Amino acid sequence: MTNAVHSDALYQQQLHDKQQRLTQLLAPFQAPMPQVFASALSHYRMRAEFRIWHEGDDLFYVMFNSETKQRYYVHEFPTASLLINQLMPRVRALICTNPILKHKLFQIDFLTTLSGESLISLLYHKKLSDEWQPAAAELRQALRAEFGEVDIVGRAHKQKIVLEREYVLEQLQVGERTLEYMQIENSFTQPNAEMNQQMLGWAIDVTSGCQGDLLELYCGNGNFSLALAKNFNRVLATEIAKPSVHAAQHNIAVNNIDNVQILRMSAEEFTQAMNGEREFNRLQGIDLQSYECNTILVDPPRAGLDPKTLAMIQAYDQILYISCNPETLCDNLQTLCQTHAVARCALFDQFPFTHHMESGVWLVRKSL
């Protein structure tokens, strides 16, 4: 109990420090006090990757210090979901007894969901033999007897074997709705699912009074697109990664959402199309001019927005900016706040007990 109280006190202090840091970073932009969304202290991460270390006939999960290269044995991983922690020893034990599955195995990735599904990826330094698939099927059968919906994928150089599915189906509670999301192996998904639910709820709240249509760049598997569709007449979203576009199309259909259109384009390409600089076959049949997008949502990579996209989004009355890097966010705000003001902001503590900060800002056009 004492350790739990100590951990909670330490977390609250670290969360307060993050809030103070984000407040200071946003102070030059006259931003209001950030709304803070706290994470669970443990078992919040729905995916994890472990290197495999072989010792004689045994093998172990390990992690390496990126600077010193020091090796750490991982017997349990409280950061990861309970399901990952339950799977770890059983997967290791079963693989240890099977030379086909064990030989040249160098990494195991786990992807789990709040809905209880899991996907295990086995990565090898050798080509997967004809014997690998039936051996993996036996492993999957044994795991399904204990853990329910489990799927397995094998990977080697230029080789990928999917036993049945290469994805999990997540169910997120978003307001009064339950939304189902396909999450594909080796594609980006929000790692902290419970925080993702809070983030989606905040995004729905800040956009609740919007008019017209929504444009979203970097939409991934439609994480925000589906949740925000109810607040807009239509949603036009772009994503460049084919697996994510496939997942987004599935998610639109399975959730019976009829006002979301996904385009397989990068943000840079879409900017070129909007500026009339290039024509794209992928836009045939899409009347961009029919959309009345007064609001744009961006969730860019850590590098932030490129200059052309940054200039393009200033044309929109409202901007919802989700950021995984507060430094590049503030760099972008130097430009955006020439035309827009920060009306609301939030801190989403995706990764407790780390320096990482996920944040969101809601910008509205300044009055002339």
C-alpha positions as a LaTeX table, in Angstrom:
\begin{tabular}{lrrr}
\hline
Residue & $x$ (\AA) & $y$ (\AA) & $z$ (\AA) \\
\hline
Met1 & 0.00 & 0.00 & 0.00 \\
Thr2 & 2.87 & 2.36 & 0.87 \\
Asn3 & 4.50 & 1.79 & $-2.52$ \\
Ala4 & 1.17 & 2.44 & $-4.28$ \\
Val5 & 0.69 & 5.70 & $-2.38$ \\
His6 & 4.29 & 6.68 & $-3.15$ \\
Ser7 & 3.84 & 5.92 & $-6.85$ \\
Asp8 & 0.62 & 7.93 & $-6.98$ \\
Ala9 & 2.27 & 10.90 & $-5.27$ \\
Leu10 & 5.23 & 10.70 & $-7.62$ \\
Tyr11 & 2.93 & 10.51 & $-10.62$ \\
Gln12 & 0.86 & 13.49 & $-9.50$ \\
Gln13 & 4.05 & 15.52 & $-9.11$ \\
Gln14 & 5.31 & 14.51 & $-12.55$ \\
Leu15 & 1.93 & 15.26 & $-14.10$ \\
His16 & 1.95 & 18.68 & $-12.43$ \\
Asp17 & 5.43 & 19.31 & $-13.81$ \\
Lys18 & 4.25 & 18.42 & $-17.32$ \\
Gln19 & 1.29 & 20.76 & $-16.97$ \\
Gln20 & 3.62 & 23.55 & $-15.88$ \\
Arg21 & 5.99 & 22.86 & $-18.77$ \\
Leu22 & 3.22 & 22.86 & $-21.36$ \\
Thr23 & 1.75 & 26.04 & $-19.82$ \\
Gln24 & 5.13 & 27.75 & $-20.13$ \\
Leu25 & 5.61 & 26.60 & $-23.71$ \\
Leu26 & 2.17 & 27.91 & $-24.70$ \\
Ala27 & 2.43 & 31.16 & $-22.70$ \\
Pro28 & 3.77 & 33.23 & $-25.64$ \\
Phe29 & 0.55 & 32.40 & $-27.50$ \\
Gln30 & $-1.78$ & 33.61 & $-24.70$ \\
Ala31 & $-3.18$ & 30.10 & $-24.34$ \\
Pro32 & $-5.58$ & 29.27 & $-21.50$ \\
Met33 & $-4.59$ & 26.78 & $-18.79$ \\
Pro34 & $-4.35$ & 23.30 & $-20.32$ \\
Gln35 & $-7.01$ & 20.78 & $-19.40$ \\
Val36 & $-5.18$ & 17.74 & $-17.99$ \\
Phe37 & $-6.09$ & 14.12 & $-18.65$ \\
Ala38 & $-4.32$ & 11.68 & $-16.33$ \\
Ser39 & $-3.41$ & 8.13 & $-17.26$ \\
Ala40 & $-3.64$ & 4.91 & $-15.33$ \\
Leu41 & $-0.31$ & 4.36 & $-13.55$ \\
Ser42 & 0.21 & 0.87 & $-14.97$ \\
His43 & $-1.06$ & $-1.53$ & $-17.65$ \\
Tyr44 & $-1.95$ & 1.34 & $-19.97$ \\
Arg45 & 0.12 & 0.44 & $-23.02$ \\
Met46 & $-1.69$ & $-1.83$ & $-25.49$ \\
Arg47 & 1.36 & $-2.79$ & $-27.51$ \\
Ala48 & 4.94 & $-3.75$ & $-26.67$ \\
Glu49 & 8.05 & $-5.00$ & $-28.50$ \\
Phe50 & 10.73 & $-7.20$ & $-26.95$ \\
Arg51 & 14.02 & $-8.44$ & $-28.31$ \\
Ile52 & 14.70 & $-12.14$ & $-27.70$ \\
Trp53 & 17.93 & $-13.32$ & $-26.08$ \\
His54 & 18.92 & $-16.98$ & $-26.48$ \\
Glu55 & 20.87 & $-18.77$ & $-23.75$ \\
Gly56 & 21.40 & $-22.47$ & $-24.43$ \\
Asp57 & 18.00 & $-24.10$ & $-24.84$ \\
Asp58 & 16.24 & $-21.17$ & $-23.18$ \\
Leu59 & 15.21 & $-17.73$ & $-24.36$ \\
Phe60 & 14.29 & $-14.49$ & $-22.61$ \\
Tyr61 & 12.59 & $-11.17$ & $-23.27$ \\
Val62 & 15.14 & $-8.37$ & $-23.15$ \\
Met63 & 15.41 & $-4.65$ & $-23.70$ \\
Phe64 & 18.54 & $-2.65$ & $-24.41$ \\
Asn65 & 19.63 & 0.76 & $-23.19$ \\
Ser66 & 19.88 & 2.79 & $-26.40$ \\
Glu67 & 22.96 & 4.67 & $-25.16$ \\
Thr68 & 24.97 & 2.07 & $-23.22$ \\
Lys69 & 23.62 & $-1.03$ & $-25.05$ \\
Gln70 & 23.22 & $-2.67$ & $-21.66$ \\
Arg71 & 20.85 & $-5.65$ & $-21.72$ \\
Tyr72 & 17.91 & $-5.96$ & $-19.31$ \\
Tyr73 & 15.91 & $-9.14$ & $-18.82$ \\
Val74 & 12.16 & $-8.49$ & $-18.82$ \\
His75 & 10.16 & $-10.97$ & $-16.76$ \\
Glu76 & 7.15 & $-8.68$ & $-16.42$ \\
Phe77 & 6.29 & $-5.32$ & $-17.92$ \\
Pro78 & 3.82 & $-3.32$ & $-15.77$ \\
Thr79 & 3.65 & $-0.57$ & $-18.40$ \\
Ala80 & 1.97 & $-2.98$ & $-20.82$ \\
Ser81 & $-1.62$ & $-4.21$ & $-20.64$ \\
Leu82 & $-2.57$ & $-6.99$ & $-18.26$ \\
Leu83 & $-3.17$ & $-9.21$ & $-21.28$ \\
Ile84 & 0.39 & $-8.70$ & $-22.54$ \\
Asn85 & 1.74 & $-9.54$ & $-19.10$ \\
Gln86 & $-0.37$ & $-12.69$ & $-19.01$ \\
Leu87 & 0.70 & $-13.72$ & $-22.52$ \\
Met88 & 4.43 & $-13.12$ & $-22.07$ \\
Pro89 & 5.37 & $-16.13$ & $-19.89$ \\
Arg90 & 3.02 & $-18.51$ & $-21.68$ \\
Val91 & 4.28 & $-17.56$ & $-25.16$ \\
Arg92 & 7.87 & $-17.90$ & $-24.01$ \\
Ala93 & 7.24 & $-21.31$ & $-22.43$ \\
Leu94 & 5.49 & $-22.70$ & $-25.51$ \\
Ile95 & 8.10 & $-21.40$ & $-27.94$ \\
Cys96 & 10.92 & $-22.82$ & $-25.82$ \\
Thr97 & 9.53 & $-26.32$ & $-26.35$ \\
Asn98 & 9.36 & $-25.95$ & $-30.15$ \\
Pro99 & 12.70 & $-25.79$ & $-32.02$ \\
Ile100 & 10.99 & $-24.66$ & $-35.24$ \\
Leu101 & 9.46 & $-21.60$ & $-33.62$ \\
Lys102 & 12.53 & $-20.86$ & $-31.51$ \\
His103 & 15.27 & $-21.07$ & $-34.16$ \\
Lys104 & 16.62 & $-17.62$ & $-35.14$ \\
Leu105 & 13.73 & $-15.83$ & $-33.39$ \\
Phe106 & 14.97 & $-12.35$ & $-32.46$ \\
Gln107 & 11.86 & $-10.30$ & $-31.55$ \\
Ile108 & 8.28 & $-10.71$ & $-30.36$ \\
Asp109 & 5.71 & $-7.91$ & $-30.71$ \\
Phe110 & 2.40 & $-7.87$ & $-28.85$ \\
Leu111 & $-0.68$ & $-5.87$ & $-29.86$ \\
Thr112 & $-3.72$ & $-6.05$ & $-27.56$ \\
Thr113 & $-7.07$ & $-4.31$ & $-27.15$ \\
Leu114 & $-9.44$ & $-3.24$ & $-24.42$ \\
Ser115 & $-11.90$ & $-5.69$ & $-25.99$ \\
Gly116 & $-9.59$ & $-8.62$ & $-25.16$ \\
Glu117 & $-8.05$ & $-9.47$ & $-28.54$ \\
Ser118 & $-4.34$ & $-9.97$ & $-29.14$ \\
Leu119 & $-1.95$ & $-10.28$ & $-32.07$ \\
Ile120 & 1.55 & $-11.71$ & $-31.66$ \\
Ser121 & 4.24 & $-11.09$ & $-34.28$ \\
Leu122 & 7.27 & $-13.38$ & $-34.35$ \\
Leu123 & 10.31 & $-11.89$ & $-36.12$ \\
Tyr124 & 13.16 & $-14.07$ & $-37.45$ \\
His125 & 16.69 & $-13.81$ & $-38.82$ \\
Lys126 & 15.96 & $-16.61$ & $-41.29$ \\
Lys127 & 13.47 & $-17.53$ & $-43.95$ \\
Leu128 & 10.40 & $-19.22$ & $-42.50$ \\
Ser129 & 10.30 & $-22.88$ & $-43.51$ \\
Asp130 & 7.27 & $-24.93$ & $-44.57$ \\
Glu131 & 7.20 & $-26.39$ & $-41.06$ \\
Trp132 & 6.84 & $-22.98$ & $-39.43$ \\
Gln133 & 3.16 & $-22.40$ & $-40.25$ \\
Pro134 & 1.77 & $-25.64$ & $-38.72$ \\
Ala135 & 3.98 & $-25.08$ & $-35.67$ \\
Ala136 & 2.65 & $-21.55$ & $-35.32$ \\
Ala137 & $-0.90$ & $-22.85$ & $-35.73$ \\
Glu138 & $-0.35$ & $-25.19$ & $-32.77$ \\
Leu139 & 0.94 & $-22.26$ & $-30.74$ \\
Arg140 & $-2.12$ & $-20.21$ & $-31.64$ \\
Gln141 & $-4.47$ & $-23.05$ & $-30.72$ \\
Ala142 & $-2.84$ & $-23.44$ & $-27.31$ \\
Leu143 & $-3.02$ & $-19.69$ & $-26.65$ \\
Arg144 & $-6.64$ & $-19.43$ & $-27.80$ \\
Ala145 & $-7.61$ & $-22.14$ & $-25.31$ \\
Glu146 & $-6.38$ & $-19.85$ & $-22.52$ \\
Phe147 & $-6.71$ & $-16.30$ & $-23.82$ \\
Gly148 & $-9.53$ & $-16.24$ & $-26.39$ \\
Glu149 & $-9.02$ & $-14.33$ & $-29.64$ \\
Val150 & $-5.29$ & $-14.62$ & $-30.44$ \\
Asp151 & $-3.68$ & $-14.39$ & $-33.87$ \\
Ile152 & $-0.08$ & $-14.89$ & $-34.97$ \\
Val153 & 2.02 & $-13.35$ & $-37.74$ \\
Gly154 & 5.50 & $-14.51$ & $-38.76$ \\
Arg155 & 8.01 & $-12.13$ & $-40.29$ \\
Ala156 & 11.41 & $-12.61$ & $-41.90$ \\
His157 & 13.35 & $-10.69$ & $-44.56$ \\
Lys158 & 10.91 & $-10.01$ & $-47.43$ \\
Gln159 & 8.55 & $-12.62$ & $-45.98$ \\
Lys160 & 5.33 & $-12.43$ & $-44.02$ \\
Ile161 & 3.01 & $-15.29$ & $-43.05$ \\
Val162 & $-0.44$ & $-14.53$ & $-41.63$ \\
Leu163 & $-2.19$ & $-17.52$ & $-40.05$ \\
Glu164 & $-5.66$ & $-15.98$ & $-40.09$ \\
Arg165 & $-5.74$ & $-12.26$ & $-39.33$ \\
Glu166 & $-3.07$ & $-9.57$ & $-39.30$ \\
Tyr167 & $-5.18$ & $-7.25$ & $-37.17$ \\
Val168 & $-7.16$ & $-6.92$ & $-33.96$ \\
Leu169 & $-10.59$ & $-5.35$ & $-33.54$ \\
Glu170 & $-10.68$ & $-2.75$ & $-30.81$ \\
Gln171 & $-13.83$ & $-1.32$ & $-29.25$ \\
Leu172 & $-13.61$ & 2.19 & $-27.84$ \\
Gln173 & $-16.25$ & 3.93 & $-25.77$ \\
Val174 & $-16.59$ & 7.40 & $-27.28$ \\
Gly175 & $-19.24$ & 9.36 & $-25.45$ \\
Glu176 & $-22.43$ & 7.32 & $-25.61$ \\
Arg177 & $-21.21$ & 5.28 & $-28.61$ \\
Thr178 & $-19.05$ & 2.21 & $-28.92$ \\
Leu179 & $-16.87$ & 2.41 & $-32.03$ \\
Glu180 & $-15.01$ & $-0.55$ & $-33.51$ \\
Tyr181 & $-11.57$ & $-0.02$ & $-34.97$ \\
Met182 & $-9.48$ & $-2.42$ & $-37.03$ \\
Gln183 & $-5.86$ & $-2.08$ & $-35.92$ \\
Ile184 & $-3.39$ & $-3.67$ & $-38.34$ \\
Glu185 & $-0.12$ & $-5.27$ & $-37.28$ \\
Asn186 & 2.92 & $-3.05$ & $-37.77$ \\
Ser187 & 0.77 & 0.06 & $-38.37$ \\
Phe188 & 0.38 & 3.06 & $-36.09$ \\
Thr189 & $-2.35$ & 3.04 & $-33.44$ \\
Gln190 & $-2.67$ & 5.08 & $-30.27$ \\
Pro191 & $-0.75$ & 3.01 & $-27.66$ \\
Asn192 & $-2.72$ & 4.14 & $-24.60$ \\
Ala193 & $-6.29$ & 3.10 & $-25.44$ \\
Glu194 & $-7.97$ & 4.57 & $-22.37$ \\
Met195 & $-6.22$ & 7.90 & $-22.96$ \\
Asn196 & $-7.28$ & 7.71 & $-26.59$ \\
Gln197 & $-10.90$ & 7.53 & $-25.46$ \\
Gln198 & $-10.40$ & 10.69 & $-23.39$ \\
Met199 & $-8.64$ & 12.40 & $-26.29$ \\
Leu200 & $-11.50$ & 11.59 & $-28.65$ \\
Gly201 & $-14.01$ & 12.85 & $-26.09$ \\
Trp202 & $-12.13$ & 16.16 & $-25.79$ \\
Ala203 & $-11.98$ & 16.54 & $-29.59$ \\
Ile204 & $-15.74$ & 15.94 & $-29.84$ \\
Asp205 & $-16.35$ & 18.55 & $-27.16$ \\
Val206 & $-14.23$ & 21.31 & $-28.70$ \\
Thr207 & $-15.76$ & 20.81 & $-32.17$ \\
Ser208 & $-19.36$ & 20.49 & $-30.96$ \\
Gly209 & $-20.43$ & 23.89 & $-32.25$ \\
Cys210 & $-18.79$ & 23.67 & $-35.68$ \\
Gln211 & $-20.56$ & 24.24 & $-38.97$ \\
Gly212 & $-19.91$ & 22.72 & $-42.40$ \\
Asp213 & $-17.39$ & 19.99 & $-43.16$ \\
Leu214 & $-14.15$ & 18.75 & $-41.59$ \\
Leu215 & $-10.84$ & 18.17 & $-43.35$ \\
Glu216 & $-8.39$ & 15.85 & $-41.57$ \\
Leu217 & $-4.77$ & 15.26 & $-42.49$ \\
Tyr218 & $-2.81$ & 12.23 & $-41.22$ \\
Cys219 & $-6.01$ & 10.34 & $-40.36$ \\
Gly220 & $-4.41$ & 6.90 & $-39.81$ \\
Asn221 & $-7.09$ & 4.25 & $-39.36$ \\
Gly222 & $-9.79$ & 6.90 & $-38.96$ \\
Asn223 & $-9.33$ & 7.23 & $-35.20$ \\
Phe224 & $-10.53$ & 10.85 & $-35.08$ \\
Ser225 & $-12.50$ & 10.83 & $-38.34$ \\
Leu226 & $-15.10$ & 8.35 & $-37.12$ \\
Ala227 & $-15.51$ & 9.91 & $-33.70$ \\
Leu228 & $-15.91$ & 13.46 & $-35.06$ \\
Ala229 & $-18.18$ & 12.60 & $-37.99$ \\
Lys230 & $-21.31$ & 13.33 & $-35.95$ \\
Asn231 & $-20.24$ & 16.97 & $-35.47$ \\
Phe232 & $-19.94$ & 17.74 & $-39.19$ \\
Asn233 & $-21.93$ & 17.42 & $-42.39$ \\
Arg234 & $-19.07$ & 15.52 & $-44.03$ \\
Val235 & $-15.49$ & 14.53 & $-43.24$ \\
Leu236 & $-12.73$ & 14.45 & $-45.89$ \\
Ala237 & $-9.63$ & 12.70 & $-44.55$ \\
Thr238 & $-6.21$ & 11.91 & $-46.01$ \\
Glu239 & $-3.69$ & 9.16 & $-45.19$ \\
Ile240 & $-0.72$ & 7.89 & $-47.20$ \\
Ala241 & $-0.09$ & 4.43 & $-45.66$ \\
Lys242 & $-2.04$ & 1.73 & $-47.53$ \\
Pro243 & $-2.68$ & $-0.51$ & $-44.48$ \\
Ser244 & $-4.08$ & 2.44 & $-42.54$ \\
Val245 & $-6.32$ & 3.46 & $-45.45$ \\
His246 & $-7.60$ & $-0.13$ & $-45.66$ \\
Ala247 & $-8.31$ & $-0.14$ & $-41.93$ \\
Ala248 & $-10.05$ & 3.24 & $-42.15$ \\
Gln249 & $-12.33$ & 2.01 & $-44.96$ \\
His250 & $-13.23$ & $-1.06$ & $-42.89$ \\
Asn251 & $-13.90$ & 1.08 & $-39.84$ \\
Ile252 & $-16.20$ & 3.41 & $-41.76$ \\
Ala253 & $-18.24$ & 0.46 & $-43.02$ \\
Val254 & $-18.44$ & $-1.55$ & $-39.80$ \\
Asn255 & $-19.58$ & 1.50 & $-37.83$ \\
Asn256 & $-22.22$ & 2.43 & $-40.44$ \\
Ile257 & $-20.81$ & 5.93 & $-40.92$ \\
Asp258 & $-21.84$ & 7.40 & $-44.27$ \\
Asn259 & $-20.32$ & 10.90 & $-44.24$ \\
Val260 & $-16.57$ & 10.14 & $-44.18$ \\
Gln261 & $-14.41$ & 10.01 & $-47.34$ \\
Ile262 & $-10.80$ & 8.74 & $-47.12$ \\
Leu263 & $-8.18$ & 9.77 & $-49.69$ \\
Arg264 & $-4.83$ & 7.97 & $-49.98$ \\
Met265 & $-2.63$ & 11.04 & $-50.13$ \\
Ser266 & 0.06 & 12.64 & $-48.03$ \\
Ala267 & $-0.57$ & 16.04 & $-46.48$ \\
Glu268 & 1.96 & 17.52 & $-48.90$ \\
Glu269 & 0.18 & 15.99 & $-51.92$ \\
Phe270 & $-3.20$ & 17.22 & $-50.74$ \\
Thr271 & $-1.79$ & 20.71 & $-50.33$ \\
Gln272 & $-0.50$ & 20.55 & $-53.92$ \\
Ala273 & $-3.93$ & 19.43 & $-55.12$ \\
Met274 & $-5.73$ & 22.19 & $-53.24$ \\
Asn275 & $-3.30$ & 24.80 & $-54.60$ \\
Gly276 & $-3.77$ & 23.50 & $-58.15$ \\
Glu277 & $-0.08$ & 22.61 & $-58.44$ \\
Arg278 & $-0.67$ & 18.93 & $-59.38$ \\
Glu279 & $-3.46$ & 16.66 & $-60.56$ \\
Phe280 & $-3.91$ & 13.21 & $-59.03$ \\
Asn281 & $-5.71$ & 10.20 & $-60.52$ \\
Arg282 & $-6.67$ & 9.29 & $-56.96$ \\
Leu283 & $-8.92$ & 12.36 & $-56.89$ \\
Gln284 & $-10.98$ & 11.34 & $-59.91$ \\
Gly285 & $-14.63$ & 11.43 & $-58.97$ \\
Ile286 & $-13.92$ & 13.56 & $-55.88$ \\
Asp287 & $-15.25$ & 17.10 & $-56.10$ \\
Leu288 & $-13.04$ & 18.92 & $-53.64$ \\
Gln289 & $-14.81$ & 22.19 & $-54.35$ \\
Ser290 & $-18.12$ & 20.76 & $-53.07$ \\
Tyr291 & $-16.73$ & 20.51 & $-49.55$ \\
Glu292 & $-17.29$ & 23.44 & $-47.23$ \\
Cys293 & $-14.47$ & 22.72 & $-44.80$ \\
Asn294 & $-14.33$ & 25.46 & $-42.21$ \\
Thr295 & $-12.45$ & 23.20 & $-39.78$ \\
Ile296 & $-9.24$ & 21.22 & $-40.21$ \\
Leu297 & $-7.68$ & 18.59 & $-37.96$ \\
Val298 & $-3.99$ & 17.74 & $-38.08$ \\
Asp299 & $-2.15$ & 15.06 & $-36.11$ \\
Pro300 & 1.31 & 15.22 & $-37.69$ \\
Pro301 & 4.44 & 13.20 & $-36.93$ \\
Arg302 & 7.00 & 14.48 & $-34.43$ \\
Ala303 & 8.56 & 16.79 & $-37.01$ \\
Gly304 & 5.36 & 18.84 & $-37.19$ \\
Leu305 & 3.90 & 20.45 & $-40.30$ \\
Asp306 & 5.89 & 21.37 & $-43.39$ \\
Pro307 & 5.80 & 25.07 & $-44.40$ \\
Lys308 & 3.38 & 24.63 & $-47.33$ \\
Thr309 & 0.88 & 22.63 & $-45.28$ \\
Leu310 & 1.25 & 25.11 & $-42.44$ \\
Ala311 & 0.35 & 27.96 & $-44.79$ \\
Met312 & $-2.54$ & 25.97 & $-46.27$ \\
Ile313 & $-4.26$ & 25.24 & $-42.96$ \\
Gln314 & $-4.30$ & 28.95 & $-42.08$ \\
Ala315 & $-7.11$ & 29.28 & $-44.62$ \\
Tyr316 & $-9.48$ & 27.43 & $-42.25$ \\
Asp317 & $-11.52$ & 29.17 & $-39.56$ \\
Gln318 & $-10.87$ & 26.50 & $-36.92$ \\
Ile319 & $-7.81$ & 24.30 & $-36.48$ \\
Leu320 & $-7.61$ & 21.27 & $-34.20$ \\
Tyr321 & $-3.94$ & 20.39 & $-33.77$ \\
Ile322 & $-3.03$ & 17.14 & $-31.99$ \\
Ser323 & 0.68 & 16.98 & $-31.25$ \\
Cys324 & 3.13 & 14.36 & $-29.96$ \\
Asn325 & 5.94 & 16.92 & $-29.77$ \\
Pro326 & 5.28 & 20.21 & $-27.93$ \\
Glu327 & 8.45 & 21.80 & $-29.33$ \\
Thr328 & 7.44 & 21.43 & $-32.98$ \\
Leu329 & 3.87 & 22.34 & $-32.03$ \\
Cys330 & 5.13 & 25.65 & $-30.65$ \\
Asp331 & 7.29 & 26.19 & $-33.74$ \\
Asn332 & 4.13 & 25.78 & $-35.85$ \\
Leu333 & 2.15 & 28.05 & $-33.53$ \\
Gln334 & 4.58 & 30.86 & $-34.28$ \\
Thr335 & 2.99 & 30.91 & $-37.73$ \\
Leu336 & $-0.56$ & 29.83 & $-36.91$ \\
Cys337 & $-1.02$ & 32.43 & $-34.19$ \\
Gln338 & $-0.44$ & 35.21 & $-36.70$ \\
Thr339 & $-3.97$ & 34.47 & $-37.92$ \\
His340 & $-5.50$ & 32.33 & $-35.16$ \\
Ala341 & $-5.81$ & 32.35 & $-31.38$ \\
Val342 & $-5.55$ & 29.37 & $-29.02$ \\
Ala343 & $-9.04$ & 29.02 & $-27.52$ \\
Arg344 & $-8.53$ & 25.71 & $-25.71$ \\
Cys345 & $-5.69$ & 23.30 & $-25.03$ \\
Ala346 & $-5.16$ & 19.99 & $-23.31$ \\
Leu347 & $-2.45$ & 17.68 & $-22.01$ \\
Phe348 & $-3.00$ & 13.98 & $-22.65$ \\
Asp349 & $-0.60$ & 11.94 & $-20.54$ \\
Gln350 & $-0.16$ & 9.03 & $-22.92$ \\
Phe351 & 3.07 & 7.88 & $-21.25$ \\
Pro352 & 3.13 & 8.39 & $-17.45$ \\
Phe353 & 6.51 & 8.50 & $-15.69$ \\
Thr354 & 8.19 & 9.74 & $-18.89$ \\
His355 & 8.94 & 13.19 & $-20.30$ \\
His356 & 6.72 & 12.54 & $-23.33$ \\
Met357 & 3.74 & 14.87 & $-23.73$ \\
Glu358 & 0.76 & 14.51 & $-26.06$ \\
Ser359 & $-1.20$ & 17.72 & $-26.40$ \\
Gly360 & $-4.07$ & 19.29 & $-28.27$ \\
Val361 & $-4.80$ & 22.90 & $-29.17$ \\
Trp362 & $-7.99$ & 24.37 & $-30.58$ \\
Leu363 & $-7.36$ & 27.48 & $-32.66$ \\
Val364 & $-9.97$ & 29.92 & $-33.96$ \\
Arg365 & $-9.47$ & 32.66 & $-36.48$ \\
Lys366 & $-8.81$ & 36.10 & $-35.00$ \\
Ser367 & $-11.38$ & 38.81 & $-35.63$ \\
Leu368 & $-10.29$ & 41.42 & $-38.13$ \\
\hline
\end{tabular}
